Amino acid sequence: MFKDSSPFAKIILLAFIVLVSTLVFMIIGAVGALLFFKINLLSNPGIASSALLNNISFMKYYQIIESIGMFVVPPLIFARLSGSNIADYLKAGKFPQTRSVFLVLILLMVALPLINFFTDINSTLKLPQFLEPVEKWMKETEDYAGRITEDFLNVRSIGGLMVNLLMIAVIPAVGEEFLFRGILQRLFSEWTRNKHIGILIAAVLFSAFHLQFYGFLPRMMLGLLFGYLFIWSESIWLPVAAHFFNNSFAVLSWFIANKEVNDKIDKLGSATGNVSDIVMLVLSAVFTTLIIFLVFRKEKRVL
């Protein structure tokens, strides 16, 4: 139906689909909340705030429903309207080579100190004085997101681990990569007629969409990596695998280790100026570059 529309028109169409799908799934989520949690969001939407703070099970349920409606369903609808085959449009019919998937797993492990370094740099950024209220809001939002994330991750049962992997790793990996790499990166590449600009815009939007401002830079860098993995492999499943590995690391490390151990992991390669951190950061940068080059050599080069 919209196969021959302009990229700009397709972006507007995608935004409309995301909006409608999100609203529909919010209604579905509200009905489920009434049936399973006895929380009536339809008559009193404001009750969600207090319910979220006091009921982690409800919060996880609503997060899953909302993520499916916002990220998973819209790309499938848009791909069907824009192409004859959903799998072909999203490049989901081709699977990456096993060696590339393994290299991406190793890549995300060795890149951890580098990611932590960018996180430290990001956290030191200051807004101008006249934007102090905005900066205060950003910090409060970041602190709230951090507390909620810890509450999500703090599980000790296998069932809780499986729910967290589904909510934090599987659904975001599939849905966000379908939306940001499979659709938006493609549309912005067509609009600008430059794949690199398309990758950059999609990475910026990907990071901004999370509304975690003090993690914007490292998340944008990951978005750039996912974007290049997509065009090199011509398969959406390689960035999906990378996204899944990245998110599942946090889930599994919190399940296996305690908070103190995870805090130490988060400080690997931090911008402290210590010799050990500098050495680790240099090694991380060298091996990250090497593995990216190996993946580039292994997969088809589409630039």
N, C-alpha and C positions, 0 to 999 in steps of 0.2 A: 504493500500500500504506500509506503513512504520510501521506497528503494531509491528513487531518483530525486528526493528532496535535497536541499542544500544542507551542509553540516550545521549551520546555525539553526535552521528549522528543526533539524534532528535533535539538537541540544535542548531546544525549547520543548519538544515532544517528550524527551527523556525526563526533563524536570517535572512535567505534568504527570507522567506515568509514576514517577517516584512519589510525588505528592499524593496522588489518588491511592496508590498501593499502600502507602504508609497509613493513611486515614482508615482504609478498609481493615487493615490488620490491627490497628488500634481498637477498632470496634470489636473485632474478633477477640482480641486480647481482653477487652473489658467484659465480654460475655463469659469468657473462660475464667476471669477473676471472680465473677459472681458465682459461677458453678463450683469452682474448686477451692476458692479462698474466702468465699462469702464477703467479698469486697465489692461494693457497688460503685463502679467508676462512671456508669452511665448517668446516674442521677446526681452524683457529686464528684466531678473530675478532680477537685482539689484534694480529695482524700488520698490521692496517689502519693503525694509527697510524704505524708506521715506513714503511710503503709509501706512505702519503699524503705524508709529508715528503720522500721521495726520488723520487717519480714523479709529476710534474705531469700527465702524460697520463692516468694512472690516476685521479688525483684529479678531473680534469675529467669523465672518464667516469662515475665514481661519483656525482659531484654531479648530473649530468644525470639519471641513473637515479633517484636519491633524490628529486629535485625533481618528476619526473613522478609518482612513486608517492605523494608527500606532498601535492602541490598540484593537479596536473592531473586525475588520475583520480578522487579522492574527490568533487569537486563534480559530476562527470558522473554518478556512481553515485547520489549523494544526490538530484540533480535528477530522475533517472529514478524513484526511489522516492517522491518527494514530489509529482510533477506528471505530467501526461500527455505533456508534450513538453519535452525538455531545453532546446532553444533558447528556448522561451517562458518557462520557469522562470528561466533565467539572463539573460533579456532580451538574447539574442544574435541574435535574428532581425531587429532593427532596427539600422541603421547611422547613426552621427551625420553631421551635415552636414559637408562638406569644409571649409567656412570655420571651423567649430568646431575641427576637428582642427588646422588651421593656427594658429588662435589659441592652442591649448594648447601647440603647439610653441614659439611665441614666448613664451608665458607662462613656460615652464620655463627659457628662456634668460634672460629679464629677472629672474626670481626667484632666480637663482644667488647674488648677493650676500646676499640675505635669508636663504637657506638656510644659507650660510656663517656668517652672524651667529648664527643659532640653534645651529649646531654649536659655535661658540665659547662661547656661553653655557652650553650643555650640558656642555662639557668642564671648566668651572670648578666644577661642582657637587661638593660634598663630603658624604660620609656622616658620621654621628656617630662619635665615637672608638671606641665599642664595636663598631662594624661595620667596623673597619679591615681585618680579614681578608677580609670580603666585597668591600670596595673594591679590595684588592690583587688578588683573583681577577678582578674585573671588568676591571681594567687589563690584566692578563695575557691575558685572553680577547680584549680589544680589540686589543692589540698583535699577538697571533697571527693574528687575522682580518685585520688590516692587512697583515701580511707575506704571507699566503696570497693576498689580493686582488692585491697587487703582482705576485706570481709568476704569477697567472692572466692579468693584463692585459699583462704584458711579452712580447708576441709581435710578430714582424715580417713574418710571411707572411700572404698573403690567406686561406689555409686556417685558420691560427690565429685570424685575425680573425673568420671565419665561425663557428668553434666558440664563440668568446667571445660573439658576438652571440646565438647560440642559447642558450648556458648562462646568460648574465647578463642578457640583455634579453628574448628571445622567451619562453622557458619561464616565468621569474618573472612577466612581465607578464600572460601568459594565465592561468597557474595561480593566482597569488596574488590576482589580481583576481576570478577565478571564485570562489575560496574565501572571501576576506575581504569583498569587496563583493557578489558575486552571491549568496552563501549567508549568511555570518555577519551582515553588515549587515542583511539582510532579516529574519533570525530575531530579532535583538536589537531591531529596530524593531517587530516584531510583539509581542514579549514586553513591551517597555516602553510600547508604543503611542505611540511618539514617534520620528520619523525622525531627529531631531537627536541624540538619545541613542544610537540605533542606529549612526549614523555615528561618533560619538565612541568607543564601545566597540570597534567594528571597527578603528578607527584605532589605538587603544591596543594591541590584541592584535596587529595587523599589525606595529607597531614592536617590541613585546616579543618577538615570535616570532623576530626576527633575532638576538637575543642580542648585540647591539652597543650597549651601554648608553650610551656617550658619543656616540652618534648617535641616541639615542631621540627627543629632541625634534624635530629636523628631519624625521625619518622619520614621526613621528606627524602633523606638519603636512601632509606630503605625503599621508598616509592620509586626513586630513580633506578635502583637495582632491579626491582621487580619489573619495571618498564622495559629495561634492556634485555632481561631474561626472556620477556615475552616476544620481542621482535627478533632476537637471535634464534630462539627455538621455534618460532611460529606456532607455539602451543601454549594455551592459557594455563595448562596444568603445571608447567615449571614454576611460574610465579606463584601459583596456588600452593605448590609444595613448599616453596621458600617461605611464604607467608605463614603456612601451617607450622613449619619448623620453628619459626621465630616466636610465634605466640605460644606454642606448646612448651617451649623451654621454660617460660615463666610458670606455667601451670604445674609442670612436672617438678621443677626445682622447689616450688613452695610445698608440694606434696611430700617430697623426699626429705628436704632439709627444713630447718627452722628459720625464723625471721633474721636472726643474726648472721647465719651463713649467707642468706640471700642478699643482705645488706653488703657483705664483703664482696660478693660477686658483682654487685652493682658498682662497686668502687674500683674494679679492675681497670687500669688504664686511665683513671681519673686525672684531671688537669691539676695535680697537686705539686708538680715540679720535682717529686722524688725521683731518684735515679731508677729505682725498680719500676716505677710507673712509666717513665720515659722509655726504658728498654722494652717493656711489654707493649707500649703503644707503637713503637717503631716496628717490632716484630709482627704485631697485628696488622699494621699497614702494609708491610712487605708481603705477608702471606695472603692477605685479602686481595691485593692486586694480582698476585700470582694465580690464585684460584679463579678469579674473575677472567683472567686471560685464558686459562685452561678451558673454562666453560665456553668462552667466546670461540676458541679454536674447535671445540668439540661440536658445537651446534652450528646450524646454517647461519651465515652472516647476512643479515638483512639490514642495511643502513641507508 
